[in-house]
Amino acid sequence: MFNFNPLYLAPFCLLLFACTPETSVKRAEEKPSSQFEEHPFSAVARLTDGIPAMAWIENGELYNPEALIPSQCYTKTEGKYNPCYVCHQSYDASEKRVNDLNDGFLQGTYGFSDQGRINSWVNLFTDRTGYIESLSDDVILDYIDTENYTTWTQWMDDNWTGVNPNLKGLHLGADAFDTNGLALDGSRWVAYKFKSLPSTFWPTNGSTNDVMIRLSPEFSELNGEFSESVYFANLSLVEMAIKTLDEIRVNALNEAEIGIDLDGDGVVSVSTDKMLSREHYLGDASTVPVTRSLFPVGTEFMHTVRYLGLDEGQQITQSKRMKEIRYSRKNQFMTPAKITSVNYGERKEKHYENLPAVQDYGDKGMSNRQGWTIWGFIEDQNGELRKQHFEEQFFCMGCHKSVGATVDTVFSFARKKEGADGWGYTNLRDIKDRPNIGELEGEYLTYLKRVGGGDEFRQNQEMIARWFNKDGSVKEDEIRALDSVYELITPSVERAMQLNKAYHQIVTEQSYIYGRDVNLTPATNVYRQVDFDEFPLMPEFRYVWDIRLDWQE
């Protein structure tokens, strides 16, 4: 069971008055309401017994009340293979991190409830080879090249009562943006280049993706009029705040238009490529203070998860068809002290092995209790995008609510390619394997060595054949010689087609609550049930890690 150290909670004793243990998942009615419905759960994990996943949903029952625990947490680590460190981290108090969840101890213990002890992600143990063989490459290529985004935008316009994040032509990928990443449709979404978190979002493990950011309108306006210089100056201030930088390289900004010396050279020029950090944002957002490690209120993110497409040269790229659209918005500013209080509640939840708690406001999103609401859309049985059901959405909170490695509960922006070079639609060929802050070796190279494979479960045989020697060691020199991460983390065309077909079966089954990991054959390095008496990892194989990257060459 959980080994409690009283020193772990000592700094938070004064916050007890602000925290109340919550032992059930809370779900709001579909219409915005302050009333919440309680959902009781048995203490024993449910068995699927051949029950179609949608049967749970159609009958109003939760299959997995611990859906916040992702499948990766059930990896058989053998005490030494560590994929856990990219989520679970604790940092020295001297760093004054706003995310002070300090859950690095989870690299060494299972903080699960009795319900979470059972691995409910049964799709991990499904053999999909028969289904893969039944589909031709032409059929799956035609499917993933048929976009499902336009129909979704029309449905949103007609039916959605919450924020509509519509960005015209997003299925076209890079063609929806200018060279700086600014959306061509005037929606003010901005695409950025980032290094995908190891290793679920590596294409070799099943999906491609992209991410866009949008700030509240006042951050892109000067005297009520749109200003690209003001917008990118404020986006750069956000980047410096999230990465705790003092200065940053920018695309040519017009200081004269803004009326401020941005680079500190004493001259207000018509073009500068450097910007210093400031206490307040610019333009019509000039009264908003810049807060270290926090996004301003009104920040939005849109993240699309896609199939493995092929371009004309048979190179892996984003497909037109989307598996998922994920959206988040920061609605409330929470001070670092308030976030500390919320994190204390999370720690108590883990200590007492309680079931997790969230609040769902229907079309207005699901709250992560740190100022953000999150919602998502996923393919229906016919391949059209639909709103996620409660439990499908609940799953997303495991990463955007309860891990210590993120910055303001967001992964990707802290991993944006730094400065001016990082604005534009993401492209793996533009990303090198740079190290994390505090590390010397490339991040992905380090990950392969620490995990002992090309995915959390060490089941990606193509990655093992390509980048590991027969003795299990990593081909370090070959990886260091690569020009970009594209060569390292994209699959062969054959594997790409297999992964696309395997996921398509999950779509036809609508079995997302049983797991959306794309495995071709049953996983073997995964527990069906966790033994609380075992340590996930021995002390010498636990690591301190920074999600941010060192982009200086």
C-alpha positions as CSV (number, residue, x, y, z in Angstrom):
1,M,0.0,0.0,0.0
2,F,0.9,3.7,-0.1
3,N,3.9,4.4,2.2
4,F,3.1,7.8,3.8
5,N,5.9,10.1,4.9
6,P,4.6,12.8,7.2
7,L,7.2,15.2,6.0
8,Y,5.6,15.1,2.6
9,L,2.5,17.0,3.9
10,A,4.3,19.2,6.4
11,P,4.6,22.4,4.3
12,F,0.9,22.2,3.6
13,C,-0.6,21.9,7.1
14,L,-1.8,25.5,7.2
15,L,-3.9,24.8,4.1
16,L,-6.1,22.1,5.6
17,F,-9.0,24.5,6.1
18,A,-9.2,25.0,2.3
19,C,-9.4,21.3,1.4
20,T,-12.2,18.9,1.7
21,P,-11.7,15.2,0.8
22,E,-13.8,14.2,-2.2
23,T,-14.5,10.5,-2.7
24,S,-16.7,10.5,-5.8
25,V,-16.7,11.7,-9.4
26,K,-19.0,14.6,-9.7
27,R,-20.9,15.2,-12.9
28,A,-22.9,18.2,-13.9
29,E,-26.1,18.0,-15.9
30,E,-25.6,18.5,-19.6
31,K,-27.3,21.9,-19.3
32,P,-25.2,24.5,-17.3
33,S,-26.1,24.0,-13.7
34,S,-24.8,24.4,-10.2
35,Q,-26.4,21.0,-9.2
36,F,-24.2,17.9,-9.3
37,E,-25.1,14.3,-9.4
38,E,-23.3,11.8,-7.2
39,H,-22.1,8.5,-8.8
40,P,-21.5,5.6,-6.4
41,F,-18.9,2.9,-7.2
42,S,-18.2,-0.5,-6.0
43,A,-14.8,-1.2,-4.5
44,V,-14.2,-3.9,-7.0
45,A,-13.1,-3.2,-10.5
46,R,-15.7,-4.0,-13.1
47,L,-15.1,-6.8,-15.6
48,T,-16.0,-6.3,-19.3
49,D,-17.3,-9.9,-19.8
50,G,-17.7,-9.2,-23.5
51,I,-19.9,-6.2,-22.8
52,P,-19.6,-3.6,-25.7
53,A,-18.0,-0.4,-24.4
54,M,-20.9,1.7,-25.5
55,A,-23.3,-0.4,-23.3
56,W,-21.9,1.2,-20.2
57,I,-22.4,4.7,-21.6
58,E,-25.9,4.0,-23.0
59,N,-27.0,2.7,-19.6
60,G,-25.5,5.7,-17.8
61,E,-22.9,3.7,-15.9
62,L,-19.2,4.4,-15.4
63,Y,-17.0,1.5,-16.3
64,N,-13.8,2.9,-15.0
65,P,-14.0,5.5,-12.2
66,E,-10.2,5.6,-12.2
67,A,-9.9,6.6,-15.9
68,L,-7.5,9.3,-14.8
69,I,-4.9,6.6,-14.4
70,P,-3.6,6.1,-17.9
71,S,-2.6,2.7,-19.3
72,Q,1.1,3.6,-19.1
73,C,0.9,3.6,-15.3
74,Y,0.4,-0.2,-15.5
75,T,3.7,-0.8,-17.3
76,K,5.8,-3.7,-16.0
77,T,9.0,-1.7,-15.2
78,E,10.9,-4.6,-13.7
79,G,12.2,-2.0,-11.2
80,K,14.4,-0.3,-13.8
81,Y,12.6,0.6,-17.0
82,N,11.3,4.1,-16.3
83,P,8.7,5.9,-18.5
84,C,7.1,7.4,-15.4
85,Y,9.5,10.4,-15.0
86,V,8.0,12.4,-17.9
87,C,4.9,13.0,-15.9
88,H,5.7,12.5,-12.2
89,Q,8.2,15.1,-10.9
90,S,9.2,16.8,-7.7
91,Y,11.4,19.9,-7.6
92,D,13.4,21.8,-5.1
93,A,11.5,24.5,-3.3
94,S,14.2,27.0,-4.3
95,E,12.9,26.9,-7.9
96,K,9.5,28.3,-6.7
97,R,7.6,26.4,-9.3
98,V,3.9,27.2,-9.4
99,N,3.2,23.5,-10.1
100,D,4.2,22.2,-6.7
101,L,2.2,19.0,-6.9
102,N,5.6,17.3,-6.3
103,D,4.4,13.8,-7.3
104,G,7.9,12.4,-8.1
105,F,7.3,9.9,-5.3
106,L,5.0,8.1,-7.7
107,Q,8.0,6.8,-9.6
108,G,8.5,4.7,-6.5
109,T,5.0,3.8,-5.3
110,Y,1.5,3.1,-6.6
111,G,-0.8,5.9,-5.3
112,F,-3.9,4.1,-6.6
113,S,-7.2,3.5,-4.9
114,D,-8.3,-0.2,-4.6
115,Q,-10.4,0.4,-7.8
116,G,-7.3,1.6,-9.7
117,R,-5.4,-1.5,-8.7
118,I,-7.1,-3.4,-11.5
119,N,-6.0,-2.4,-15.1
120,S,-9.3,-1.5,-16.8
121,W,-7.6,-0.7,-20.2
122,V,-8.5,-4.1,-21.6
123,N,-7.9,-3.0,-25.2
124,L,-4.2,-3.4,-24.4
125,F,-4.7,-7.1,-24.5
126,T,-6.5,-7.3,-27.8
127,D,-5.0,-9.0,-30.8
128,R,-5.7,-6.8,-33.8
129,T,-3.8,-8.8,-36.4
130,G,-6.9,-10.3,-37.9
131,Y,-8.6,-7.0,-38.4
132,I,-5.4,-5.5,-39.8
133,E,-5.2,-8.2,-42.4
134,S,-8.8,-7.8,-43.4
135,L,-8.3,-4.2,-44.5
136,S,-6.3,-3.3,-47.6
137,D,-3.9,-0.4,-47.6
138,D,-6.0,1.4,-50.3
139,V,-9.1,1.2,-48.1
140,I,-7.4,2.7,-45.0
141,L,-5.5,5.3,-47.1
142,D,-8.8,6.4,-48.6
143,Y,-10.3,6.6,-45.2
144,I,-7.6,8.7,-43.5
145,D,-7.4,11.0,-46.6
146,T,-11.1,11.8,-46.3
147,E,-11.5,14.8,-43.9
148,N,-14.1,14.8,-41.2
149,Y,-13.4,18.4,-39.9
150,T,-15.7,20.5,-42.1
151,T,-18.8,18.5,-41.1
152,W,-17.8,18.9,-37.5
153,T,-17.5,22.7,-37.8
154,Q,-21.0,22.8,-39.3
155,W,-22.4,20.7,-36.5
156,M,-20.7,23.0,-34.0
157,D,-22.2,26.1,-35.6
158,D,-25.6,24.6,-35.4
159,N,-25.6,22.8,-32.0
160,W,-22.8,23.8,-29.7
161,T,-23.6,26.1,-26.8
162,G,-20.1,26.5,-25.4
163,V,-17.1,28.2,-27.0
164,N,-16.7,27.3,-30.7
165,P,-12.9,27.0,-31.5
166,N,-13.6,26.8,-35.3
167,L,-10.5,27.4,-37.4
168,K,-11.4,27.2,-41.1
169,G,-9.4,24.6,-43.2
170,L,-7.6,23.1,-40.2
171,H,-7.8,19.7,-41.9
172,L,-5.3,21.1,-44.5
173,G,-2.6,21.3,-41.9
174,A,0.2,23.8,-42.8
175,D,-1.9,25.3,-45.6
176,A,-4.3,26.8,-43.0
177,F,-1.5,29.1,-41.7
178,D,1.0,31.6,-42.9
179,T,4.7,31.1,-42.4
180,N,4.6,32.6,-38.9
181,G,1.8,30.2,-37.9
182,L,-1.0,32.8,-37.9
183,A,-4.3,31.3,-39.1
184,L,-5.3,32.5,-42.6
185,D,-9.0,32.7,-41.7
186,G,-8.6,35.6,-39.3
187,S,-9.5,33.5,-36.2
188,R,-6.2,34.5,-34.6
189,W,-5.2,30.9,-33.8
190,V,-1.4,30.5,-34.0
191,A,0.3,27.2,-34.7
192,Y,3.7,26.4,-33.1
193,K,6.4,23.9,-33.5
194,F,7.0,21.7,-30.5
195,K,8.8,18.6,-29.5
196,S,6.3,15.8,-28.7
197,L,6.3,14.3,-25.3
198,P,7.9,10.9,-25.2
199,S,6.5,8.6,-26.3
200,T,2.8,8.1,-26.8
201,F,2.6,11.0,-29.3
202,W,5.5,9.7,-31.4
203,P,4.1,8.8,-34.8
204,T,5.8,5.4,-34.5
205,N,3.4,4.6,-31.7
206,G,0.2,5.5,-33.6
207,S,-0.6,9.2,-34.2
208,T,0.4,12.5,-35.6
209,N,-0.7,15.8,-34.0
210,D,-0.6,19.5,-34.0
211,V,-1.3,22.3,-31.5
212,M,-2.5,25.9,-31.8
213,I,-2.7,28.7,-29.2
214,R,-5.0,31.7,-29.1
215,L,-4.9,34.6,-26.6
216,S,-7.9,36.7,-25.6
217,P,-8.6,39.5,-28.2
218,E,-7.0,42.4,-26.1
219,F,-3.7,40.7,-26.4
220,S,-3.7,41.1,-30.2
221,E,-5.1,44.6,-30.4
222,L,-3.9,48.2,-30.1
223,N,-6.6,50.7,-29.6
224,G,-9.2,48.1,-30.6
225,E,-7.5,47.3,-33.9
226,F,-5.6,44.0,-34.7
227,S,-1.8,44.3,-34.6
228,E,0.4,41.4,-35.5
229,S,3.3,43.0,-33.8
230,V,1.4,43.4,-30.6
231,Y,0.1,39.8,-30.8
232,F,3.5,38.2,-31.4
233,A,5.1,40.4,-28.7
234,N,2.5,39.2,-26.2
235,L,2.9,35.6,-27.4
236,S,6.6,36.0,-26.8
237,L,5.9,37.3,-23.3
238,V,3.8,34.3,-22.6
239,E,6.6,32.0,-23.8
240,M,9.1,33.8,-21.6
241,A,6.7,33.5,-18.6
242,I,6.2,29.8,-19.2
243,K,9.8,29.0,-19.7
244,T,11.1,31.6,-17.2
245,L,13.3,33.4,-19.8
246,D,14.7,36.9,-19.5
247,E,14.8,37.5,-23.3
248,I,13.8,35.8,-26.5
249,R,14.4,36.0,-30.3
250,V,11.3,37.2,-32.1
251,N,10.2,37.6,-35.7
252,A,10.7,41.2,-36.7
253,L,8.5,43.4,-34.5
254,N,7.7,47.0,-35.1
255,E,8.6,48.9,-31.9
256,A,7.4,52.1,-33.4
257,E,3.9,50.7,-34.0
258,I,3.7,49.5,-30.4
259,G,5.5,52.7,-29.0
260,I,7.8,50.8,-26.7
261,D,11.5,49.8,-26.8
262,L,11.2,46.0,-26.7
263,D,14.8,45.0,-26.9
264,G,16.2,47.5,-24.4
265,D,18.7,49.2,-26.8
266,G,17.3,52.7,-26.1
267,V,15.9,53.1,-29.6
268,V,12.2,52.6,-30.7
269,S,12.8,51.1,-34.1
270,V,10.6,49.8,-36.9
271,S,12.2,46.3,-36.6
272,T,13.7,44.3,-33.8
273,D,14.5,40.6,-33.5
274,K,15.0,40.5,-29.8
275,M,12.6,41.1,-26.9
276,L,13.2,41.4,-23.1
277,S,10.8,40.2,-20.5
278,R,8.4,42.8,-19.0
279,E,6.1,43.1,-16.0
280,H,3.0,43.7,-18.1
281,Y,1.6,42.6,-21.4
282,L,1.3,45.1,-24.3
283,G,-1.3,46.8,-26.4
284,D,-4.8,46.7,-25.1
285,A,-3.7,44.1,-22.5
286,S,-1.2,46.5,-20.9
287,T,-2.9,46.4,-17.5
288,V,-2.5,42.6,-17.3
289,P,0.6,41.6,-15.3
290,V,2.9,38.9,-16.6
291,T,2.9,36.0,-14.1
292,R,5.7,33.6,-14.0
293,S,4.7,30.1,-15.1
294,L,1.1,31.0,-15.7
295,F,-0.9,31.7,-18.9
296,P,-3.2,34.8,-18.9
297,V,-6.9,34.3,-18.6
298,G,-8.6,33.7,-21.9
299,T,-5.7,31.6,-23.3
300,E,-7.0,28.8,-25.5
301,F,-5.4,25.7,-26.9
302,M,-6.6,23.4,-29.7
303,H,-4.9,20.1,-30.3
304,T,-5.8,17.7,-33.1
305,V,-4.8,14.0,-33.0
306,R,-4.6,12.4,-36.4
307,Y,-3.8,9.3,-38.3
308,L,-0.5,8.6,-40.0
309,G,-0.8,10.2,-43.4
310,L,1.5,9.9,-46.4
311,D,2.6,12.7,-48.6
312,E,3.4,12.4,-52.3
313,G,6.9,11.2,-51.5
314,Q,5.6,8.5,-49.2
315,Q,6.8,10.4,-46.1
316,I,4.8,10.3,-42.9
317,T,2.7,13.4,-42.3
318,Q,-0.5,14.5,-40.6
319,S,-3.6,13.0,-42.2
320,K,-6.6,15.0,-43.2
321,R,-8.9,12.9,-41.1
322,M,-8.8,13.6,-37.3
323,K,-9.1,11.1,-34.6
324,E,-9.7,13.7,-32.0
325,I,-10.0,17.5,-31.4
326,R,-9.1,18.6,-27.9
327,Y,-9.7,22.0,-26.7
328,S,-8.9,23.9,-23.4
329,R,-9.5,27.4,-22.2
330,K,-8.3,29.2,-19.1
331,N,-11.4,30.9,-17.6
332,Q,-10.1,31.9,-14.2
333,F,-6.8,33.2,-12.9
334,M,-5.6,31.3,-9.8
335,T,-2.8,32.7,-7.7
336,P,0.2,30.4,-6.9
337,A,-1.1,30.2,-3.4
338,K,-4.5,28.9,-4.5
339,I,-2.9,26.4,-6.8
340,T,-0.8,25.1,-3.9
341,S,-4.1,24.6,-2.0
342,V,-5.6,22.7,-5.0
343,N,-2.4,20.6,-5.2
344,Y,-2.6,19.8,-1.5
345,G,-6.1,18.4,-2.1
346,E,-4.7,16.3,-4.9
347,R,-2.1,14.9,-2.6
348,K,-4.7,14.1,0.1
349,E,-6.7,12.3,-2.6
350,K,-3.8,10.1,-3.5
351,H,-2.7,9.6,0.2
352,Y,-6.2,8.4,1.2
353,E,-6.5,6.4,-2.0
354,N,-9.8,8.1,-2.8
355,L,-11.5,8.1,-6.2
356,P,-10.8,11.3,-8.2
357,A,-13.2,14.2,-8.4
358,V,-14.0,16.5,-11.3
359,Q,-16.8,18.8,-12.3
360,D,-18.4,18.6,-15.7
361,Y,-20.3,21.6,-17.2
362,G,-21.5,20.0,-20.4
363,D,-20.8,22.1,-23.5
364,K,-18.9,24.5,-21.2
365,G,-16.2,21.9,-20.5
366,M,-14.9,19.8,-17.7
367,S,-13.0,21.7,-15.0
368,N,-9.5,20.7,-13.8
369,R,-9.9,22.8,-10.7
370,Q,-6.9,25.0,-11.7
371,G,-8.8,27.5,-13.8
372,W,-9.1,25.5,-17.0
373,T,-12.0,23.8,-18.7
374,I,-11.3,21.0,-21.2
375,W,-13.4,19.2,-23.7
376,G,-12.9,17.0,-26.7
377,F,-14.4,15.4,-29.7
378,I,-13.7,11.9,-31.1
379,E,-14.7,9.8,-34.1
380,D,-18.1,8.1,-34.0
381,Q,-18.7,4.7,-35.6
382,N,-19.0,6.3,-39.0
383,G,-15.9,8.4,-38.6
384,E,-17.6,11.7,-37.9
385,L,-16.4,13.7,-34.9
386,R,-18.8,13.7,-32.0
387,K,-18.6,15.1,-28.4
388,Q,-16.9,12.8,-26.0
389,H,-19.1,11.1,-23.4
390,F,-18.4,11.8,-19.8
391,E,-16.0,8.9,-19.1
392,E,-14.1,9.5,-22.4
393,Q,-13.6,13.1,-21.4
394,F,-12.8,12.2,-17.8
395,F,-9.8,10.2,-19.1
396,C,-8.2,13.5,-20.4
397,M,-8.0,14.8,-16.8
398,G,-5.4,12.3,-15.9
399,C,-2.8,14.4,-17.7
400,H,-4.2,17.9,-17.4
401,K,-5.0,17.8,-13.7
402,S,-2.9,15.4,-11.7
403,V,0.8,15.4,-12.8
404,G,3.8,17.4,-11.4
405,A,5.7,17.9,-14.7
406,T,3.4,20.3,-16.5
407,V,3.5,24.1,-16.5
408,D,0.1,25.5,-15.7
409,T,-1.3,22.0,-16.5
410,V,-0.2,22.3,-20.2
411,F,2.4,20.1,-21.8
412,S,3.2,21.3,-25.3
413,F,3.9,25.1,-24.9
414,A,6.8,24.6,-22.5
415,R,8.2,22.3,-25.3
416,K,7.8,24.9,-28.1
417,K,10.8,25.4,-30.2
418,E,12.2,28.6,-28.7
419,G,11.5,32.0,-30.1
420,A,10.9,33.1,-33.7
421,D,11.9,29.7,-35.1
422,G,9.1,28.0,-33.1
423,W,6.2,29.8,-34.8
424,G,4.6,27.9,-37.7
425,Y,2.8,24.6,-38.3
426,T,4.7,21.8,-36.5
427,N,7.1,19.8,-38.6
428,L,9.2,17.0,-37.2
429,R,12.0,17.8,-39.7
430,D,12.4,21.2,-38.1
431,I,13.0,19.6,-34.6
432,K,16.3,18.3,-33.4
433,D,16.8,16.0,-30.4
434,R,17.8,18.8,-28.0
435,P,18.3,17.9,-24.3
436,N,16.0,18.9,-21.5
437,I,17.2,21.7,-19.2
438,G,19.8,20.2,-16.8
439,E,20.6,17.3,-19.2
440,L,23.5,16.8,-21.6
441,E,22.2,14.2,-24.0
442,G,19.3,14.5,-26.4
443,E,15.9,14.0,-24.7
444,Y,14.8,11.1,-26.9
445,L,18.1,9.4,-26.8
446,T,18.0,9.6,-23.0
447,Y,14.4,8.4,-22.9
448,L,15.2,5.3,-25.0
449,K,18.0,4.4,-22.6
450,R,15.9,4.9,-19.5
451,V,12.8,3.1,-20.8
452,G,14.6,0.2,-22.7
453,G,12.4,0.5,-25.7
454,G,10.6,2.8,-28.2
455,D,7.4,3.1,-26.2
456,E,6.3,2.9,-22.5
457,F,5.4,-0.8,-22.9
458,R,8.6,-1.8,-24.8
459,Q,6.5,-3.5,-27.4
460,N,7.3,-1.4,-30.5
461,Q,9.4,-4.0,-32.2
462,E,10.3,-1.8,-35.2
463,M,11.9,0.8,-32.8
464,I,13.8,-1.9,-31.0
465,A,15.1,-3.4,-34.3
466,R,16.1,0.1,-35.6
467,W,17.7,1.7,-32.6
468,F,18.8,-1.0,-30.1
469,N,21.6,-3.5,-30.3
470,K,21.0,-7.2,-29.6
471,D,22.3,-6.7,-26.1
472,G,19.6,-4.2,-25.3
473,S,21.9,-1.1,-25.5
474,V,20.9,1.9,-27.6
475,K,22.6,2.7,-30.9
476,E,23.7,6.1,-29.5
477,D,26.1,7.2,-32.2
478,E,23.5,6.5,-34.9
479,I,20.9,8.6,-33.1
480,R,23.3,11.5,-32.4
481,A,24.0,11.6,-36.1
482,L,20.4,12.2,-37.2
483,D,19.5,15.5,-38.7
484,S,16.1,15.7,-37.0
485,V,13.7,13.7,-34.8
486,Y,11.7,12.7,-37.9
487,E,14.1,9.9,-38.7
488,L,14.0,8.7,-35.1
489,I,10.3,8.6,-34.3
490,T,8.4,8.0,-37.5
491,P,7.5,4.4,-38.5
492,S,7.9,2.6,-41.8
493,V,5.0,2.9,-44.2
494,E,4.1,-0.8,-43.5
495,R,3.9,-0.1,-39.8
496,A,2.0,3.1,-40.3
497,M,-0.7,1.3,-42.2
498,Q,-0.9,-1.4,-39.6
499,L,-1.3,1.3,-36.8
500,N,-4.0,3.1,-38.8
501,K,-6.0,-0.1,-39.3
502,A,-5.6,-1.1,-35.6
503,Y,-7.0,2.2,-34.4
504,H,-9.8,2.0,-37.0
505,Q,-11.0,-1.1,-35.3
506,I,-11.3,0.8,-32.0
507,V,-13.4,3.4,-33.9
508,T,-15.7,0.7,-35.3
509,E,-16.1,-0.8,-31.8
510,Q,-16.4,2.7,-30.1
511,S,-14.4,1.1,-27.3
512,Y,-12.5,4.1,-26.2
513,I,-13.3,3.6,-22.5
514,Y,-11.4,0.3,-22.8
515,G,-8.3,2.1,-24.1
516,R,-7.2,4.1,-27.2
517,D,-3.6,3.0,-27.3
518,V,-2.7,1.6,-30.7
519,N,-1.2,-1.8,-30.2
520,L,-1.0,-4.4,-32.9
521,T,-0.8,-7.5,-30.7
522,P,-1.6,-8.0,-27.0
523,A,0.7,-6.1,-24.7
524,T,2.9,-8.3,-22.5
525,N,4.9,-5.8,-20.4
526,V,1.7,-4.6,-18.7
527,Y,0.1,-5.5,-15.4
528,R,-3.5,-6.7,-15.3
529,Q,-3.4,-6.0,-11.6
530,V,-0.9,-4.0,-9.6
531,D,0.8,-5.4,-6.5
532,F,0.9,-2.6,-4.0
533,D,3.7,-4.3,-2.1
534,E,6.1,-3.8,-5.1
535,F,8.0,-0.7,-6.0
536,P,7.5,0.5,-9.5
537,L,11.1,1.6,-9.7
538,M,14.2,1.2,-7.5
539,P,15.7,4.4,-6.2
540,E,18.6,4.4,-8.6
541,F,16.2,4.3,-11.6
542,R,14.1,7.3,-10.6
543,Y,15.0,10.6,-12.3
544,V,14.5,14.3,-11.8
545,W,13.5,15.8,-15.2
546,D,12.5,19.2,-16.6
547,I,9.7,19.3,-19.2
548,R,11.4,22.4,-20.8
549,L,14.2,22.0,-23.3
550,D,17.6,23.6,-23.9
551,W,17.3,24.9,-27.5
552,Q,20.7,26.5,-27.5
553,E,23.2,24.7,-29.8
